[in-house]
Amino acid sequence: MKAVTEQKTLFKRHFSAIRGIQKEKTVTYELLAEGPDGYGVRVESECEGCRRSDAQAGLTASLEEARGLVTYLYENAVTLESWRDLTADLLKSLHHLV
């Protein structure tokens, strides 16, 4: 399910329970509005009534780039545990950094 508002880009992905493999959960990927250091991302996971969240502001000055990051995380079902490392790698690649 995807919801887009004027100031917010938000994606939600529901994962079904698969016995012995994964628990049912919902992961939300959100674009954080522009702050003094640019745009950021929040990833939130809710499983069995427990909600965990992680966010990073100021990842990029570009709204288009930030929306692309959020979309990529959603489309590739990136987990709360790995989104920061993957985002750092994507930004390095995008900007040809070492």
C-alpha positions as CSV (number, residue, x, y, z in Angstrom):
1,M,0.0,0.0,0.0
2,K,1.4,3.4,-0.9
3,A,0.2,6.8,0.4
4,V,1.7,10.1,-0.9
5,T,0.8,13.5,0.5
6,E,2.0,16.9,-0.3
7,Q,4.8,16.8,2.3
8,K,5.1,13.1,3.0
9,T,6.2,10.0,1.0
10,L,5.3,6.9,2.9
11,F,5.3,3.2,1.9
12,K,4.0,0.3,4.0
13,R,4.8,-3.3,3.3
14,H,3.0,-6.2,5.1
15,F,4.8,-9.5,5.5
16,S,2.8,-12.6,6.2
17,A,3.6,-15.1,8.9
18,I,5.4,-18.1,7.4
19,R,5.7,-20.9,10.0
20,G,9.3,-21.5,11.0
21,I,10.6,-18.8,8.6
22,Q,9.2,-15.4,9.6
23,K,6.7,-13.7,11.9
24,E,3.9,-11.4,10.6
25,K,5.1,-7.8,10.5
26,T,4.6,-4.4,8.8
27,V,7.5,-2.3,7.8
28,T,7.0,1.4,7.0
29,Y,9.4,3.5,4.9
30,E,9.1,7.3,5.3
31,L,10.7,10.3,3.8
32,L,11.5,12.9,6.5
33,A,10.8,16.5,5.5
34,E,13.6,18.8,4.7
35,G,15.4,20.1,7.7
36,P,18.5,22.2,8.1
37,D,20.7,19.4,6.8
38,G,18.4,18.1,4.0
39,Y,16.1,15.2,3.7
40,G,16.1,12.0,5.7
41,V,14.6,8.5,6.0
42,R,12.7,6.7,8.8
43,V,12.2,2.9,8.8
44,E,9.7,1.4,11.3
45,S,8.9,-2.3,12.0
46,E,5.9,-3.5,13.9
47,C,5.7,-7.2,14.9
48,E,3.5,-8.8,17.5
49,G,2.6,-5.5,19.0
50,C,6.2,-4.3,19.3
51,R,7.2,-1.3,17.3
52,R,10.9,-0.4,16.5
53,S,12.0,2.6,14.5
54,D,15.2,4.1,13.2
55,A,15.7,7.4,11.4
56,Q,18.5,9.5,9.9
57,A,18.0,13.1,9.0
58,G,20.1,15.0,6.5
59,L,21.0,12.1,4.2
60,T,20.7,14.3,1.1
61,A,19.9,17.8,0.0
62,S,17.9,16.5,-3.0
63,L,14.2,15.7,-2.6
64,E,14.3,13.5,-5.7
65,E,17.3,11.5,-4.4
66,A,15.6,11.1,-1.0
67,R,12.3,9.9,-2.6
68,G,14.4,7.5,-4.6
69,L,16.1,6.1,-1.5
70,V,12.7,5.5,0.2
71,T,11.3,3.9,-2.9
72,Y,14.3,1.6,-3.2
73,L,14.1,0.5,0.4
74,Y,10.4,-0.3,0.0
75,E,10.7,-2.1,-3.3
76,N,13.6,-4.2,-2.1
77,A,11.9,-5.0,1.3
78,V,15.0,-3.8,3.1
79,T,14.9,-4.6,6.8
80,L,15.1,-2.2,9.8
81,E,18.4,-3.9,10.7
82,S,20.1,-3.3,7.4
83,W,18.7,-0.1,5.9
84,R,21.5,2.2,7.2
85,D,24.3,0.2,5.7
86,L,22.5,-0.2,2.4
87,T,21.7,3.5,2.2
88,A,25.3,4.5,2.9
89,D,26.4,2.1,0.1
90,L,23.8,3.5,-2.3
91,L,24.8,7.1,-1.6
92,K,28.5,6.4,-2.0
93,S,27.8,4.7,-5.3
94,L,25.5,7.4,-6.5
95,H,28.0,10.1,-5.7
96,H,31.0,8.0,-6.8
97,L,32.6,8.2,-3.3
98,V,35.2,5.8,-1.9
